Amino acid sequence: MPYENFSRARLTQALRRLGELAQEQKVTLEVSLYGGAVFTLVYGSREATKDVDAVVRPSEIAQGLALKVARELGLPDDWLNDQVKQFLAETEAKRRLNEADFGAGLRVSVPTAAYLLAMKLRACRSPLPGYPGDHGDIRFLVRKMGLTSVKAAAAHHDKFFPHDVLSDTAKEVVRSALQPSQS
């Protein structure tokens, strides 16, 4: 089966079904979304994401239910993956999404814009064919947050990743976001 992108509607459908299955099992899953799923679902700055980066607890129950959702909706088995764990800060800043959007079986949270920017600045992956990288997301967040300097962006990065140094590439991407857009 070809790999399918997750539009906002498809992502919402999958998460709602996950919530329904959790409720049937009489459990509540704590879902922390990251990356493209947040830009697609919350900000609408992307039309779709290729996968759903998330940390879900309790993880064993979540893995089984996510596999059931995959089979029911024709999604890849790894549509909900926790590979993002390696990029998380020791102290996170998140906000909860409206429970009514996903059902009683899910509590969904997302990083604050400041924390998401810090994560994106830390990774600062360049675009590749078929992969947008982090540069567009960084520019989006810098503008959304109304930042006016590289120093302001670096302060958000350093708050969450105090032992990392902001790369020259990340600084340049922030500078590009601070330039007036060319029409």
C-alpha positions as CSV (number, residue, x, y, z in Angstrom):
1,M,0.0,0.0,0.0
2,P,1.4,3.4,-0.9
3,Y,2.4,5.6,2.0
4,E,-0.3,8.2,2.7
5,N,0.2,11.7,4.1
6,F,-1.9,12.8,7.1
7,S,-4.1,15.8,6.3
8,R,-5.7,17.5,9.2
9,A,-8.9,15.5,8.6
10,R,-7.1,12.2,8.3
11,L,-5.0,12.9,11.4
12,T,-8.1,13.9,13.4
13,Q,-9.9,10.7,12.2
14,A,-7.1,8.5,13.3
15,L,-6.8,10.2,16.7
16,R,-10.5,10.1,17.3
17,R,-10.6,6.4,16.5
18,L,-7.6,5.8,18.9
19,G,-9.6,7.6,21.6
20,E,-12.7,5.5,20.9
21,L,-10.7,2.3,21.2
22,A,-9.1,3.6,24.4
23,Q,-12.5,4.4,25.9
24,E,-13.7,0.9,25.0
25,Q,-10.8,-0.4,27.0
26,K,-11.6,1.9,29.9
27,V,-8.2,3.7,29.7
28,T,-7.2,7.2,29.0
29,L,-4.2,7.7,26.8
30,E,-2.0,10.7,27.3
31,V,-0.8,11.7,23.8
32,S,1.9,14.3,23.4
33,L,2.1,15.3,19.7
34,Y,5.2,16.9,18.1
35,G,6.6,17.9,14.8
36,G,4.6,17.9,11.6
37,A,1.4,16.7,13.3
38,V,1.4,20.0,15.4
39,F,2.0,22.2,12.3
40,T,-0.8,20.4,10.5
41,L,-3.4,20.0,13.3
42,V,-2.8,23.1,15.4
43,Y,-1.3,25.8,13.2
44,G,-2.5,24.7,9.8
45,S,0.9,25.8,8.4
46,R,1.2,22.5,6.6
47,E,-1.4,20.7,4.5
48,A,-0.2,17.3,5.7
49,T,2.5,15.4,7.6
50,K,4.0,12.0,6.7
51,D,3.7,10.5,10.1
52,V,2.6,11.3,13.6
53,D,5.5,12.0,16.1
54,A,4.1,11.4,19.6
55,V,4.8,10.1,23.0
56,V,1.8,8.1,24.3
57,R,1.3,6.7,27.7
58,P,0.6,4.0,28.7
59,S,2.7,3.0,25.8
60,E,2.0,-0.8,25.7
61,I,-1.7,-0.3,25.5
62,A,-1.3,2.5,23.0
63,Q,0.9,0.5,20.7
64,G,-1.8,-2.2,20.4
65,L,-4.6,0.3,19.9
66,A,-2.6,2.2,17.3
67,L,-2.0,-1.0,15.4
68,K,-5.7,-1.6,15.4
69,V,-6.4,1.9,14.1
70,A,-3.8,1.3,11.4
71,R,-5.5,-1.8,10.2
72,E,-9.0,-0.3,10.3
73,L,-8.1,2.9,8.5
74,G,-5.5,1.5,6.1
75,L,-2.6,3.3,7.7
76,P,1.1,2.2,8.0
77,D,1.6,0.2,11.1
78,D,4.0,2.8,12.4
79,W,1.7,5.8,11.8
80,L,2.0,6.8,15.4
81,N,5.7,6.6,16.4
82,D,7.7,7.8,19.4
83,Q,11.1,8.3,17.7
84,V,10.8,12.0,18.7
85,K,11.7,11.0,22.3
86,Q,15.4,11.3,21.6
87,F,14.9,15.0,20.8
88,L,12.9,16.1,23.9
89,A,14.1,18.5,26.5
90,E,14.4,17.5,30.1
91,T,11.8,20.1,31.0
92,E,9.0,20.5,28.5
93,A,6.3,23.2,28.0
94,K,3.1,21.9,26.7
95,R,-0.6,22.8,26.4
96,R,-3.6,20.6,26.3
97,L,-5.9,20.5,23.3
98,N,-9.7,20.4,23.7
99,E,-10.7,17.0,24.9
100,A,-14.0,17.2,23.0
101,D,-12.1,17.1,19.7
102,F,-10.7,13.6,20.3
103,G,-13.1,11.9,22.8
104,A,-12.8,10.9,26.4
105,G,-10.2,8.2,25.7
106,L,-7.5,10.7,24.8
107,R,-5.8,13.6,26.5
108,V,-3.8,15.4,23.7
109,S,-1.1,17.9,24.4
110,V,1.2,19.8,22.1
111,P,4.4,21.8,22.8
112,T,4.1,25.5,23.3
113,A,5.3,27.6,20.3
114,A,8.4,28.5,22.3
115,Y,9.3,24.8,23.1
116,L,8.5,23.7,19.5
117,L,10.8,26.5,18.2
118,A,13.5,25.3,20.5
119,M,13.2,21.7,19.3
120,K,13.2,22.8,15.6
121,L,16.2,25.1,16.2
122,R,18.1,22.3,17.9
123,A,17.4,19.8,15.0
124,C,17.6,22.4,12.2
125,R,17.5,19.7,9.5
126,S,17.9,20.9,5.9
127,P,15.3,20.2,3.3
128,L,15.8,17.0,1.1
129,P,13.9,15.7,-1.8
130,G,10.6,14.5,-0.4
131,Y,11.4,16.0,3.1
132,P,10.7,19.6,4.0
133,G,13.3,19.8,6.8
134,D,13.0,22.2,9.7
135,H,13.8,25.5,8.1
136,G,10.2,26.4,7.0
137,D,8.9,25.5,10.4
138,I,11.5,27.7,12.1
139,R,10.6,30.6,9.9
140,F,6.9,30.1,10.5
141,L,7.4,30.0,14.3
142,V,9.7,33.0,14.4
143,R,7.1,35.1,12.5
144,K,4.1,33.7,14.5
145,M,5.8,34.5,17.8
146,G,6.8,38.0,16.6
147,L,10.4,37.5,17.3
148,T,12.6,40.4,16.2
149,S,16.2,39.1,16.7
150,V,18.4,36.0,16.6
151,K,19.1,36.6,20.2
152,A,15.4,36.3,21.1
153,A,15.2,33.0,19.2
154,A,18.4,31.8,20.9
155,A,16.9,32.6,24.3
156,H,14.0,30.2,23.6
157,H,16.4,27.5,22.5
158,D,18.7,28.0,25.5
159,K,15.7,27.8,28.0
160,F,15.0,24.3,26.9
161,F,18.5,23.1,25.8
162,P,20.9,25.0,28.0
163,H,23.8,22.7,27.3
164,D,23.5,22.9,23.5
165,V,24.9,25.7,21.3
166,L,22.7,27.1,18.6
167,S,24.2,26.3,15.2
168,D,25.2,28.8,12.7
169,T,22.7,27.3,10.3
170,A,19.9,27.8,12.8
171,K,20.9,31.4,13.3
172,E,20.9,32.0,9.5
173,V,17.4,30.4,9.2
174,V,16.2,32.8,11.9
175,R,17.8,35.7,10.2
176,S,16.0,34.8,7.0
177,A,12.7,34.8,8.9
178,L,13.4,38.3,10.2
179,Q,13.8,39.7,6.6
180,P,10.7,41.4,5.2
181,S,9.0,39.0,2.7
182,Q,9.7,39.7,-0.9
183,S,6.4,40.0,-2.9
